[in-house]
Amino acid sequence: MENIKIRRPRINDVHELTEFFRIVLFDTFTKEGIDHLLEDLEEEIKAKENYFMNDMNSDGKDRYFLIALKEDKIIGTIEHGITSELINTCTGNTYKGLQEVGTIFVHPNFQNRGIGNLLLSEMYMNLKSKGLTEFCLDSGYRTSQKIWTKKFGNPDYLLKDYWGKDFHHMIWRVQI
């Protein structure tokens, strides 16, 4: 991957990161056919901002972000932290205590170029350096579900129609 840098974010990245979340999530909502759900979109953006601030406030202990940059512009993100309440509820707390990898976003202009895989590889190394051998991830977006199913196989949990008719939620447990 030429000229792509991966690094930890800094607090002064907050404005660019917020705009990045807005661009990627609006694109995702549009592709999913749910771009009319503006309140849900704003909630999702706010949740990602909160995850980022958890990282900054805990120096990476509560949430740990990595960002991908090309020419000093953010083009990708990934993070890990404790499992979400959604995952805990949907798995009957089976995954409670595992690390959840999430916020795996790539700018629409840079998708399908291996940036997500590059971020995931860096996150694998980070998790392994902490002595971890597995993590979980989830998705309610059909486009992401196709990627994760291709990469990790069928989900361990398939919650049919969780978000509405034909909008399922999937959860994977992944060995590193």
C-alpha positions in Angstrom: 0.0 0.0 0.0 1.8 3.1 -1.2 2.0 6.2 0.9 -0.4 5.0 3.6 0.6 5.7 7.2 -1.0 4.1 10.2 -0.7 5.9 13.5 -2.5 6.5 16.8 -4.8 9.6 16.6 -4.1 12.8 18.5 -6.6 15.1 20.2 -6.1 17.7 17.4 -7.5 15.1 14.9 -11.0 15.3 16.5 -12.5 17.7 14.0 -11.2 15.9 10.9 -12.2 12.6 12.5 -15.7 13.8 13.1 -16.0 14.9 9.5 -14.6 11.6 8.4 -17.2 9.7 10.4 -19.9 11.9 8.9 -18.7 11.2 5.3 -18.3 7.4 5.8 -21.5 6.9 7.7 -23.6 9.0 5.4 -22.2 7.0 2.5 -23.0 3.7 4.3 -26.5 4.8 5.2 -27.1 5.8 1.5 -25.8 2.4 0.2 -27.9 0.6 2.8 -31.0 2.6 1.7 -31.5 4.1 5.2 -30.2 7.6 4.6 -33.6 8.9 5.6 -32.9 7.9 9.2 -31.1 11.1 10.0 -31.6 10.8 13.8 -30.0 7.3 13.7 -27.1 8.7 11.5 -26.4 11.4 14.1 -26.5 8.9 16.9 -24.0 6.7 15.2 -21.7 9.6 14.5 -22.0 10.7 18.2 -21.2 7.1 19.3 -18.0 7.1 17.3 -17.0 10.5 18.6 -17.6 9.2 22.1 -15.4 6.1 21.4 -12.7 8.4 20.2 -12.9 10.6 23.3 -12.8 7.5 25.5 -9.5 6.7 23.7 -8.1 10.1 24.2 -9.2 10.4 27.9 -7.9 6.9 28.8 -4.7 7.1 26.7 -5.9 4.1 24.7 -6.9 1.9 27.7 -10.7 2.1 27.3 -10.8 2.4 23.5 -7.7 2.1 21.3 -7.9 3.8 17.8 -5.7 3.6 14.8 -6.1 5.8 11.8 -4.9 5.4 8.2 -3.6 8.5 6.5 -2.7 9.4 2.9 -1.0 12.7 2.4 -1.9 13.6 6.0 -5.7 13.1 5.4 -7.6 10.5 7.4 -8.8 7.8 5.1 -9.5 4.9 7.5 -10.1 4.0 11.2 -10.3 1.0 13.4 -10.6 0.7 17.1 -11.0 -1.9 19.9 -12.5 -1.8 23.4 -14.8 -3.7 25.7 -17.8 -5.4 24.1 -20.8 -3.1 23.5 -24.0 -3.5 25.3 -25.6 -4.7 22.0 -23.1 -7.6 21.7 -23.5 -8.5 25.4 -27.3 -8.5 25.1 -27.4 -10.4 21.8 -25.0 -13.1 23.0 -26.4 -13.5 26.5 -23.1 -12.1 27.8 -21.2 -14.9 26.2 -18.7 -12.4 24.7 -18.6 -10.1 27.8 -14.9 -9.5 28.6 -13.7 -10.0 25.0 -12.3 -7.1 23.1 -14.6 -5.9 20.3 -13.0 -4.6 17.2 -15.0 -1.9 15.5 -15.2 1.5 13.8 -13.5 -0.1 10.8 -14.2 2.6 8.3 -12.6 3.5 5.0 -13.3 6.7 3.1 -15.6 6.0 0.1 -12.9 7.2 -2.3 -10.4 4.7 -1.0 -12.6 1.6 -0.5 -11.6 -1.8 -2.1 -7.9 -0.9 -2.0 -6.8 -3.0 0.9 -6.9 -0.2 3.5 -9.3 -2.1 5.8 -7.1 -5.2 5.7 -4.0 -3.0 6.5 -5.8 -1.5 9.5 -7.0 -5.0 10.6 -3.4 -6.4 10.4 -2.1 -3.5 12.5 -4.9 -4.2 15.0 -4.1 -7.9 15.1 -0.5 -7.0 16.1 -1.7 -4.6 18.7 -4.1 -7.2 20.3 -1.4 -9.9 20.2 1.1 -7.6 21.9 -1.4 -7.3 24.7 -1.6 -11.1 25.0 -5.0 -11.4 23.4 -5.8 -14.3 21.0 -9.4 -13.5 20.0 -11.9 -10.7 19.6 -15.4 -10.2 18.4 -17.0 -7.8 15.9 -20.5 -7.2 14.8 -22.3 -5.5 11.9 -25.8 -4.4 11.0 -24.8 -3.1 7.6 -25.3 -5.5 4.7 -22.3 -4.3 2.8 -20.0 -4.9 5.8 -21.6 -8.2 6.5 -20.6 -9.4 3.1 -17.0 -8.4 3.7 -16.9 -10.0 7.1 -18.6 -13.2 6.0 -16.1 -13.6 3.2 -13.2 -12.9 5.6 -14.3 -14.7 8.7 -17.0 -17.2 7.5 -20.6 -17.3 8.8 -21.3 -15.3 11.9 -21.5 -17.0 15.2 -24.8 -15.1 15.9 -27.3 -14.2 13.1 -30.1 -12.1 14.4 -32.6 -12.1 11.6 -34.6 -9.0 11.0 -33.0 -7.4 14.1 -33.1 -3.9 12.5 -36.3 -4.5 10.5 -37.4 -6.8 7.7 -34.3 -8.1 5.9 -32.0 -6.0 8.1 -30.1 -8.6 10.2 -27.4 -8.2 12.8 -24.4 -10.5 12.7 -21.7 -11.1 15.3 -18.4 -13.0 14.8 -15.9 -14.4 17.3 -12.4 -14.3 15.6 -9.2 -16.1 16.6 -6.1 -14.1 15.9 
